[in-house]
Structure formats: C-alpha cells, structure tokens
Amino acid sequence: MTKPNERHRLSLIIATLGPSTDNEKELITMLMAGIARQWTDGVDIARILYSDGESVAKNRIEIFREQSKKRNLSTQVYLDTDEENIDLDKYIAFANSVDPNIISFPKSIGLEVFSSLKEKLNSNIKISLRLEDSDSVSDLEDYYDHCNYVMIESSSQDIVDNKLVENAKSKDVEPIYLAKMPTLMKGQVQSREENFEIGHTLEEGFDIVALYEETAKGPYPARSVKCIDEIAVESEKLRVNPFADLLEKIMSMFKRKN
C-alpha cells in the first residue's frame, strides 16, 4: 500500500490469507502491489481465519505483520471464522492474545451475546458483524449499535433493494463487500458478468471490498487483488454522490442566472 497522498484507489482491499498466500513471495507481491508495479495499491487488510486453527492463524498474522513492517506499510489484520458452532470464549481469548484491528462475529450468535462482546475484547479491537445471505436484515440497526463494520455476503440486487450500504453508514457502521470471482478459482480470466456484479455493487458506496477463496486457495492470489483493484478504481468514478450532484445543480443554475 502506498502513502495516502499517493494512492490511486480510495477503497480498501481485504485479502483472506490461506494456503495460497503461505507462499511468502505471493504474499509480498500482494503487499507491494504487483510485479513491476503493475498496479499502485496493494492489500490493505489481511483477513485471517481462526477456523484454520490457532497455530496456523497466529503464524499467518505474525508473517503478515513482519512483511508489512519491513516495507513500512500501514496494513491491518481482520480476524474472522467460518466455524458454525463457534466457541466464543476461546475465539475471544485468541483475539485478545494476537490483538487484531478488527474481529468478526456471525449474526447467528444473537443480539444479546453480540451486544456484550465489546466489554470482553481489548479496548482497541473493533467489531464487525458477519451478515450471510440467509440472515434477516429486519433487525440490523439493533446490531449496528454494537459494531463498527458489517461484512455483507449478498447479491448486488439484495444490497440495492434492502439499502444495506445506506442503512449501515447512517449508523456509522462501515460496510464491507465480500466479492466472489469463481472463474479466477479455475485459473481463468474473470468473466464480464463478475466484473459487472462487483463493479455495480461497489458503485453503491462500499469503501472496503474483501476477497475470500480467490486469495486463500486460488491459483492466482495477487492477480485476484489486481482485478479487484482495477474494478474498484473504475467504480469510484461512477459512484452516485447526492451532495456533489446537488452542488453541481446549484452551480449550474447560478451560472445560467449570470
């Protein structure tokens, strides 16, 4: 990741670490933004899966931080889990020991448990809600009172129909879009449909986009980040900005009067 005033992309990219990124050359390529500077901004946040095992997760965090520090990069760590029946006490204890910037919890643990998490975690750790396709969105505002982020695993249509981005941001919760590019998992160039789906979704106003299997298990982790980088840059140009649109209308009216 480059310095803030040198960035060509405003959005942040999360890359899930896994067997594919255990190859340190691949990890460094993602951090340093490509081979021969093919793109400008690399991975901003590493998503580490606790469900891969405590020793594996700890090792990935340590290597990621070490490689980031060597290159003077201001990266972050996002701790998550794919466990269905999570042992919350062990998960929280591990988080407090490795001190991630962000930790994610599934909505399935319920509001009562979710609302008590903050007092159990180190004060500097921020909380993310993990919202899956099957989860109800009717009571999200109650959860938003107790978190800083929400990772959304929904289609672009559901995101638009349910106003997921606007509702989260209205509660000062930063939405994270979990992108999916199955063609890259097969070693192919991403499809036009995938580009459209991801680009259209990011135009809704997401400032953080995450990759999962594409970087964790896919054959081309760094190339996957490059693809998201390019889509994010283009989507930022097309975002709807109500304030900017209103300002432009006012200025155009003023010019006509003069």
N, C-alpha and C positions, 0 to 999 in steps of 0.2 A: 504494500500500500504506500502510495506517495504521500507527501506532506499535504495538509488540507488545501493550501493555496495552489497546489499543482494538480489536483485531482481533475480528471475529465468526467468522472461519474459521481453524482451526488449519492446515489443509492449505495447501501452496504450489502456485501455478499457474504452469506454464511455457507461454508463447505463442511459437510459431515465427513469426519475422518473415519477411516476403516482400513481393511487390508490393502486397498489400492494406494492409500497415502502413507502406509507404513514404509513404503519406498521413499526414503528421505529426499532423493532427487526430485521426485514428483511433488512432494510437499513443498520443497524450496521453489520449484517452478511456479506453483500456485501463489506462494507468498510474494515472489519477486515479479509477479505479473508477466509471466510468459518467457519463452525463449527468445533472445534477441529483442526484447521489449516489443513483442507483438501486440500487446495491449498495455495500458498505462497503470491501471489499478488492480492489484491482486486481491486475495482473500482478506476480508476484514475480521471475520469471526469464525472460529473453529467450533463446530458442533461435535461434542463428544458423547457417545452413548454409554451410559452406565451399565446398560443391559449387556454390553460386550464383556463385562467382567471388571471388577475393581482394579486389578493389577494392570490390565490392558488399558483401561480408561486413564488411569494415573500416568502410565508411561506415555500415552499419546499427548496428554496435557503437558507433561514435562518437556517432551521433544518439541512440541509446537511453540511453547514459550521460549525455549532455548534458541530455536532457529529465528524466532521473531526478534528476540533481544539482540542477537548477533547483528541483525540488519537494521536495528533501531526502528522497528515497526510498531505502531500502536494498535496491535491486534487485541482481540478479546476471546474469552472462552465461554461457550454456551453449553451447559450440561443438560442432557436430556436422557430419556429412557424409553425403550419400546416394550418394557415388561407390562403385561396386562394386570397382574396382581402384584403391584409394587410394594415392597417392604419399605414404608415411608421412613421409619426410624433409621434404617441402615442407609438409605438414599440421602437423607438429610445429614447424617453423620459424615458420610463420604464427602458431600458437598462442602461442609464446614472445614474439612481437612485439606481439600485442594483449592478451595476459595475461587470458584468460577465467577465471572462477571454477572452471568445470568443462569438461572436454573429453571427448568420447565416441569410443569406438573399437568397431568391429564385432567380434563373436566370431570371425568368419571369418579374422582375421589370425593366429589360432593362439595357444596358450598361451605358447610360447617368446618370441614377439615381444611379446605383451601384458605379460608379466612384466618386460620390460626398459624399459617406457615411462617409468616414474617417474623414472629417472635421466636421461632426455633432456629432461624438461619443467622449467619453472620450479618451484621448490620449493613455491610457494603454489597451484599448479593441481591440482585434484582430478580423478581419473579415473573415468569412467563406462563400464560395459560396455553395448554395444547388443545386446540379445537379440531376434532376429527369430523369427517363427513357425517357420521351418524349422530353427532351431538346436537341437542336442541340449542337454538340461538335465542329463544324467547327470554331467557333469564341472564343473558350475558352481562348486562350492566351491573348485576349484583356481584359478579366475579371481578369485573373491571375495577371495583373499589379496592381490590386487594392485590393488584398486579401492575406491572409496568409494560409488559408485552403480551401479545397473543399470536401464536403461530397457527395459521389458518390452512387447513387441508381441504379446500373446497374448489369447485369449478368456478370459472370466471362468471358464469351466469348466476350461480348462487351468491357469489360475492357482491354482484351488482344488485340482484333482487333484494337481498337482505341488508344492503347498505353496510356491509361489515367494516369497511375501511372508515367511512364517515363516523359510524357509531363508536368505534374504538377510539378514534382520535378526539372525538368530542369529550371522552372521559380521560384524556391524556394517557391513553394506552397506545403503544406503537405496534401496529400490525406487521406481522412477518408472513410473507407468502412462500409456501412450500411448492416450488416448481417441480415439474416432472417431465423428463425427456427420455422416454423409453427407447427411442431409436439410438441414442448415444450409448445406451447399455448394450446394444448389439454391435457397437463399433461403427455405426453408420453416421452420416451427417444428419443433424437434427432436421425434422420434417418442417414443411411450411406451416402445417397445422399447429405444431408445437410452438413455433415462433409466434404465430398469431395469438394462440391461447395465452402464452406467457406475456407477450407484449401488451395485449388488450387488458390483461389483469393488472399489470404494473401501471398502466395509464390511469387506473382508478386512484392511484396515490400512494401505493406501497413505497416505503423508503428502505425496506430490508427484504431481500429475497434469499431463500435457502435452497440448497441442493442436498439431496439425500443419497440414494444409491449410486447416482452418477459419479460422485466423488469418492464415496466409501467403498464401492465394489466394482464400479465400471472400469472399462479398459483405458479410458482417457480422462482422468480427473481434471488435469489442467485445462484440457480443451473444453471441458464442460463449463468451467469457470469463465473461460474466454467467451463462450457462446452467450452465457448469461450477461456478461459484461457488455457485449455488443447490443443485446436486446434492451438492457436497462438504459444505456445511453440514448438509444432511439426513442424509447418510451417516455423518457424525461422531457423530450422535446414536444411531445404530443399531449402531455397532461392537461386536464381541464383545471384552470386556476380561476375560480369565480372572482376573486378580488382583482386579479390582473385584468380579467375581461371587463369588469365594471369600470376600472380605471381607464382602460382603453376607450370605452364608450364615452365616458365623461370628457376625455381629452379630445376625441373626435368631434364632439358636439361643440366644445369650446373653440376649436379651430374653424368650424363652419360659421360660427357667430362673428368671427373676426375676419 
